Amino acid sequence: MLLDILNKDEEFWNGAAIDKIPEEFRLKLWKIKDYEVLRIHPGDIDVIERKYERELLKPEVKWIKGVSPVYHPNWPKLYVKLARHGKIISLVLTEDVLRHVIEEYGEKIAEEFFECCRNCKVFICREIVGLSFTVTNRFLTLALFGRDGRYRGNQVLWSYEKSAVEWALGLFDYYVQVSEQLRY
């Protein structure tokens, strides 16, 4: 079953540092089952971002959990917007990502986020995180690093499969366990 998943989109998996996925979850990648990979080309950089925001803003998305060792300048404002829309949000970020957010936006963005989202949590992970993903009650998005250490955000796996969501929830809980909750 695992080979079926890996063979479905060899371009996505080849060269990916799947060894950076914690072993117990790497062995269960087969749970992702049905998925598609969105790829962007240099001229279409916003394609994935627009889909990501559109999907997260849908009313049927009740909660959002994400793990990211990668900073994106639009994400702080997006997550404030999602919080204002009543989404329950939990994020696991690395210290580098938190530092970038504070450098770019100052502590004001954190205050704004926590003010409009009483049910939101942010965790800081000091472990090496070798993937970035978002899981909601409806879908999973997953981006990996290459074996060369570079983030491959130009190809993102999307799955609406229930077992993929369950797999990602377990992985999210793994990262929460090795992180510290940010108190604001």
C-alpha positions, -999 to 999 in steps of 0.1 A, spaced: 0 0 0 28 24 8 43 18 -26 10 27 -42 10 60 -25 46 68 -35 41 56 -71 10 77 -75 31 108 -79 67 99 -82 77 135 -89 64 147 -55 80 119 -35 113 115 -54 140 136 -39 118 143 -9 134 140 26 107 116 39 132 104 65 124 138 82 89 126 89 89 109 123 92 71 117 58 60 131 41 84 107 64 77 78 54 40 81 17 51 79 20 73 48 -3 48 31 -32 64 51 -30 94 28 -45 72 0 -63 95 -23 -45 128 -30 -35 153 -57 -4 174 -59 -7 210 -68 24 224 -85 32 260 -91 55 275 -117 74 307 -111 47 329 -128 19 313 -108 33 317 -73 -1 327 -58 -21 298 -71 -16 275 -40 -20 305 -16 -53 315 -31 -67 280 -30 -53 276 6 -71 307 18 -103 299 -1 -105 264 14 -97 275 49 -123 303 48 -151 278 39 -178 277 66 -175 240 69 -139 243 81 -143 245 118 -107 240 131 -73 244 116 -41 228 129 -7 234 113 30 227 117 55 249 100 93 254 101 88 278 71 79 315 73 56 330 48 50 368 50 12 364 43 5 338 69 3 359 100 -24 382 85 -42 351 70 -44 334 104 -57 366 121 -84 367 94 -92 331 100 -95 337 137 -118 366 131 -140 342 111 -143 320 142 -119 292 132 -103 274 161 -66 274 154 -36 255 168 -2 261 153 32 245 160 60 269 148 97 267 151 116 294 169 129 308 136 93 312 123 83 330 155 113 352 152 104 362 116 68 370 126 80 392 154 106 409 133 82 416 104 50 424 123 62 431 158 43 418 188 11 435 176 2 407 153 4 382 182 -18 404 203 -43 408 175 -43 370 169 -49 361 205 -75 389 210 -97 376 182 -92 340 189 -97 329 225 -97 293 215 -64 295 196 -31 280 206 5 285 194 33 260 203 70 265 198 89 234 186 127 233 192 131 200 174 140 199 137 108 199 117 113 185 82 78 191 67 51 217 67 14 207 69 -21 220 76 -49 197 87 -85 207 92 -117 188 98 -120 185 60 -85 182 44 -48 179 46 -21 199 29 15 187 30 48 201 17 81 185 22 118 194 21 141 180 -5 170 158 4 191 188 -3 175 206 26 155 231 5 118 236 11 97 224 -17 67 246 -13 61 247 -50 44 213 -48 18 207 -22 -1 175 -16 -38 180 -10 -61 152 4 -97 152 14 -94 116 25 -106 110 61 -77 86 68 -52 113 56 -68 138 81 -65 113 109 -29 106 100 -21 143 101 -39 148 134 -17 121 149 14 139 135 2 172 148 -2 157 183 33 143 180 47 178 174 25 193 202 41 168 226 76 179 218 67 216 219 60 243 245 28 263 244 33 300 239 16 320 266 6 355 257 
